[in-house]
Amino acid sequence: MADQSSNPPVREGMLTYCYLLLYIALSSGQIFFNKVIFDISAAQIYFLTLFWVLSSKEINFPYPLGLTLLHMVFSSVLCFVLTKFFKILKVEDGMTLDIYTSSVIPIGAMFAMTLWLGNTAYLYISVAFAQMLKAVMPVAVFILGVAAGLEVMSTRMLLIMCVISFGVLVASYGEININWIGVVYQMGGVVGEALRLIFMEILVKRKGLKLNPISMMYYVSPCSALCLLVPWVFLEKPKMMDDAQGATWSFHPMVLTLNSLCTFGLNLSVFLVIQHTSALTIRVAGVVKDWVVVLLSALLFADTKLTLINIFGYAIAIGGVAAYNNFKLKKEVVRGVSDESKVSTSGQSQ
């Protein structure tokens, strides 16, 4: 009997680890997949993804706006089909026109900005260096959170932010082939992601609407697609039309559909991990994923050359990110205990 009662927790634990591995694999794979599609260098790069061997000479689609727009349209259609036709996924009630215009549209716009600028950065900088720059994300989130009144400035948090910033600066100093255009694009993507997280927190805390990632994609994807469509028409469409006449790029429907499926699968894996653990676990798994991406990119891509200064600086930044996650975890625990005590006190008074 004891063995039977212990099986469910063991099975649940194994399932959780499987979801975590799925998230890390899909997140890392999507980054490499996008890099291979965008890569226009002469280096022969092969990447195995779902039994497909992709070559950068065969897949030459250096249009970040176009690819990101394709992702958002694909996610919009797939979410609509899954929720309205097959009813596999449920979209929570409570969405109003006021909430959509004041919260969802800004989230969609910032999501579009993040994907556009982040993907464009891969045209100029290596995957490893892009991940190193992403380590500054908690700094951007904290500064914007303080400005929005969602975070409180403290000496400890200021010290953690300084450690992360110092680590990213050291890692940048150790970069051999630094391209400042790529750095600007990547940092723009970081700011966009930080703003998206701030708007999402405002949506949950001040509007009281809780959406799982799939529901969020259901509402956000069409908005992001529209936000991407306008700049794509003016910035990339003319270039794509000119390049198409010279046959300098190729459109592979199967490959790009697979790439879009990977994006949707990544969002689904995030939902599964959060459902079985917490949002903090995603952040911790993200740290592991970043290390995997940095190390694998040094092996897979010819434009990635890691130096000891790179690794040392990134290690410092990741140490700061770990301290940030630990600090947020303690705050969540304290908040949970406080909420339980309030519920207990109100129950006794009744």
N, C-alpha and C positions, 0 to 999 in steps of 0.2 A: 504493500500500500504506500509506503514511504517513497519508493522509487517512482510510483505512478504519479504521486503528488508533486514530485520534483521535476517531472518531465515538462509540464507546460512552461515554467519559468526558463528552463534551459532552452526549449524550443523557441520561446519568444526572444531570448537573448541572441540565439544564433540568427534568427530572422532579422533582428535589429542590425547585427554586424553585416549581414548580407546587404541590407539597404544602404548602410554606410559605404560599403565597398562599391556598390552600384553607383552611388552619388559621386565618389571620388573618381571612378573609372569614366563615367559619363562626362563629368566636369572637365577632367584632364583631356579626355578624348575630343571633346568639342573644341577646346582651345587649339589642339594640334590640327584638328580637321579644318578649322577656319584658316589657320596659318598655311596649310598646304594649298587650300583653294586660292588664297590671296598671293601666295609666293610667286614672284615673277623673276627670281634670280636664276642664274644658269646652273646652279647646283642641282644634282640629281637627288631628289628626296623621295623616299618611299615610306609610306606609313600604312600599317595594317589596321583597318577599321571594319569590323563586322565582315571579315573575309574578303574585303576589297583592298587590293593593293593600289594605292593612289600615287601618281607621279606628278610633281609640280610642273613638268613639261607638258603633261596631258591635261591637267586641270589648271587653266590660267583664267581666273575670274577675279581680277583685282578691283572689285567694286563693292566696298563695304556697305554703302547705303543700299545697293541693290540686294545684296545677300541678307542684310538685316530686315529689309522690307519683305523679302520672301519669307523669312522666319515668322514675322508677325502675321502676315496673311495666312500662312499655313496653320499657325497656332489658333488664329481666330476661327477658321473654318473647322478645324479638328475639335476645338472646344464646343462649338455650336452643334456639331454632329453628335458628339458624345453626350451632351447634356439635353438636347432637345429631341433628337431622334431615337438614340439608343438608351437614353436616360441612365447611363452608367455612372455619371458623376452628377452630384446635386449642387446647384448654385443656391447659396443662402438667400433668404428674403431680407428685405430691409433697405435695398438700394433705392434711393430717390433721385430725382433730377438735380436737386440742390447738392446732394453728396457727390453725385457724378461730376457735376461741373466744377465744384470747389475742391474736390480731392482726387477723384479718379483721373480726370484730364491732366492735372499737374503730374501725377504719378506716371501716366502714360507718356507724357512729354519728356520727363526725366529718364524714363526707361529707354525711350528711343534715343535720347542724347547719349546715354551710357553705352548702348550697344554700338551706335554709329561711331563715336569717337574711340571707344575701346578697340573695336575691330580695325579701324583705320590705323591705329598705332602699330599693328602687326606689319604694315607695309614699310615701316621705317625702323623699328627696333626689334630685337630678338624676343622670343617668347619668355625666356628666363628673365630678362631685364624688365619686361612688362609686368611680370609677376612680382618682382622686387618693388617696383613702383606702387603696385596695388597694396603693399603692406602699409602704406600711409593712410589707408581708408579710415581706420578708427580715429585718426587725428581730424580728418575732414568731418566725420560724423559728429565728433565731440564738439568741435568749434561751432558748427552749424546748429547743433542741439542746444548749446549754451545761448546762441543768438535767438533761437526760437523759444527759449524758456523751458526746454525739455530736459536739460542737463544742468547740473550745478557745478560751478568751478570749485575745484579743491586742489590743495597742494599735491596730493598723491596723484590725481589724474593729470595735473600739469607735468609732473615728473615723468609719468608713463608716456605722455605725448612727446616730451623732449627726447626720451630714449628711442621711440619709434622713428621720429624725424631724423635723429642722428644716425641711426642704423641705415635708413634709406639714403642719406647723404653719403655715407661711407661706401655703400654698395654702388651708388652712381659714380663716385670718384674712381672706383675700380673698373668701371665699364670701359672697354677698349675702344669700341666703335660706337660712341654715343651720338645719337642724332636728336637734336633739340626739337625738331618738328614732331618726331615720334613721342618725345617726352611731353610736349604740350598737349598732344592728342590724348595720351594716356592719363595725364593729370586732369584734363577736361572730363574724361570718362569717370574718373574717381569722384570728382565734384558732382557730376550728374547722378552717380549711384548714391552718394551721401545724401543729396537732396531727395532722391526717391525714398530712401529709408526714413528720412525725417517726415516726409509727407505721409508715408504709410503709418508711422507712429502717431501722427496727428489724427489720421483717419480712425485709428483704433481707440486712442485715448479720448479724443475730444468729440468725435462723431459717434463712438460706441458701436461701430460696425466691424465685426470680425469675419474675415474672409480667409479661406485656405488658399494656398498658391494657385490651385487650379481655378477656383472661382475668381481670383484676382486676374489670372491670365484671360479668363472669359471676358471680363470687363475692360482690362487694360490693353490687350492685344489689338483690337480694332482702333482704339485711340492712338496707340503707338504707330500703327500702320499709316494712319492719316498724317501723323506728324512727320513720318519719314517720307511719305509720298511727295510732299511739296518740295523739300530740298533735293530729292532724287530727280524730279522733273527738270530742275534748273541746273543741278551740279553734275549729275552722272549720266542722265539719259542722253544728252547730246554727245558726250564722249563715247558712250557705249554704241551709239548709232554710227559714229565715225569709225570706231575701232572694228565694228562688225563688217564694214565694207572692205577693210584691209585684212579681215580674218585674223586679227591679232588676239582674239579671245574666243573661247568656246563655251557653249552652254550644255551641260550634261544633266538632263532631267533626273536620271536615276541617282546620280551623286548628290545633286542639290536637294532632292527629296529626302535622301538618307541623312544629309546634314541637318535638314529641318526636323526630321524625326528625332535626331540626337538632341536637338535643342528642347523639343517638347518632352522627351524622356528625362532630360536633366531636371526640368521643372517638376515633373511627376516624382522623381526621386527625392527632391527637396521636400515635397509634401509628405512622402512616406517616412522620411527621417524625422521630420518635426512631429508627425502624428505619433510615432513610437518613442521619441525621446523628447527633445526640446529644440528651440531655436539656437540655444547656446551650443548644442552638439554640432549643429551645422557649421558654426563659426570655428569650432575646434577641428572638425573634419576638413574645413576649408584650409586651415593651416597645414595639415598633412598633405592635402591636395596640392597646395602651392609648392611644397618641397618636392613632391613627385614631379610636377610640371617642370620645375627648374632643373632638376637632375636629368630627367629624360630628354628635355630639349637640348641639353648639352651633348647628348648622344645622337639625337635624331637630326638636328639641324646644323648645317655648316656655318651659319651666321652667328652661332652661339658659342662664345669662348669665355668660360668662367675663369676668373682670377681669384686668388686667395683673398684679396680685398673685397671682391664681390661677395664671396661666401661669408666672410667675417661680418661685413656690414649687414647682410641679410639675416644672419644669425642674431645680431643685436636687435634688428627690427622685429623679428619673429618673437624674441624674448619679450619685447615690449607688448606685442599683440597678445601673447599668452598672459601677461600680467593684466592687461585690459580685460580679457575674457574672464579671468579669475575675479577681478573687481566687480564686473557686471553680474557674475554668478552669485557673489555674496550679497549684492544689493537685491537680487531677485529672491534669494532665500529670506532675507530680512523682511522684504515686502510681503512675501507669502505668510510668514509668521505673524506679521502685523495684521494682515487681512483676516487670518484665522482667529486671532484674539478679538478683533472687532465683532466678527460673526458670533463668537462664543459669548461675548459680553452682551450683545443685543438679544441673544437667545435667553440668557439668564434673566435679563430685565423684563422680558415678556412673561 
